[in-house]
Amino acid sequence: ELLTDLAKARRKKKKRHNSLKTPPGSPPHQPPPPPPAGLSGTSGSPRSFRSS
């Protein structure tokens, strides 16, 4: 029983994701992972702070 339920849930999720994000067949669109907070927040200051 559980297995069939899981399979159904997975199918539903997959269908939902495909219809929402991208049409079936196209690669999943994911934004690039954000850079570390130090690098993105202040440009280079954490680096120089570490090295000094």
C-alpha positions in Angstrom: 0.0 0.0 0.0 2.7 2.5 1.0 4.8 1.8 -2.0 1.9 2.4 -4.4 1.1 5.7 -2.6 4.7 6.8 -2.8 4.8 6.0 -6.5 1.6 8.0 -7.1 2.9 10.9 -5.1 6.1 10.9 -7.0 4.3 10.9 -10.3 2.1 13.8 -9.2 5.2 15.8 -8.0 7.1 15.1 -11.3 4.1 16.1 -13.4 3.6 19.2 -11.3 7.2 20.3 -11.5 7.4 19.7 -15.2 4.2 21.7 -16.0 5.2 24.5 -13.7 8.9 25.0 -14.5 9.7 23.7 -18.0 7.9 21.7 -20.7 8.7 18.0 -20.7 12.0 17.2 -22.5 13.8 20.4 -21.7 16.5 20.3 -19.0 15.4 21.5 -15.5 16.1 25.2 -15.1 18.1 25.9 -11.9 19.7 29.2 -11.0 23.4 29.0 -10.2 24.2 28.5 -6.5 24.8 31.8 -4.7 28.4 32.6 -3.8 29.6 32.5 -0.2 28.1 35.3 1.9 31.5 36.9 2.4 32.3 37.1 -1.3 28.8 38.3 -2.4 28.3 40.8 0.5 31.6 42.7 0.4 34.0 42.5 -2.5 37.3 41.1 -1.3 37.4 42.5 2.2 36.9 39.1 3.9 39.8 37.7 1.8 42.2 40.5 2.7 41.1 40.2 6.3 41.8 36.5 6.4 45.2 36.8 4.7 46.4 39.7 6.9 
